Amino acid sequence: MESEPNTGVLLFLPYRALEDRVFAALAEAGFDDFTPAQARVLQRVGPDGTRLTELAEQAQVTKQTAGFLVDQLEKSGYVTRKPDPTDGRARLVCGAAKAWAAKEVADAVVAEVEREWARHLGARRMGQLREALTLLREITDPWA
């Protein structure tokens, strides 16, 4: 007996397809040396750097896991660490040039996929989808 997929699955399937396309394009562009787990941490690095504790919280992993992933990203040249100017005891994780170059590739793929979705759904439905998902962020995204 096959049932209709729940809303969570319906949200996840397009996201997974988008993520697969992004990772394929990144690999084709030579950015094939990081994992989805590392990417989830890397996506949360702010333009002026982000503390490890914040990265862990936002990526919903332990501080130890985030530290391990950041260590790997640093070895691969995606991030650097520098002292936090607001707290001499803390350090900031900062995106390196390699991370920003990978982000350009990823952003281009995301824009292409969103254009495809808009063509498939039509401009009105795509607008409604974005509006509904933006409203859901109010109750699902603690960092919104």
Summary of the structure (lengths in Angstrom):
residues: 144
radius of gyration: 17.5
end to end distance: 38.8
largest distance: 60.2
contacts: 344
relative contact order: 0.11
helix: 65%
strand: 12%
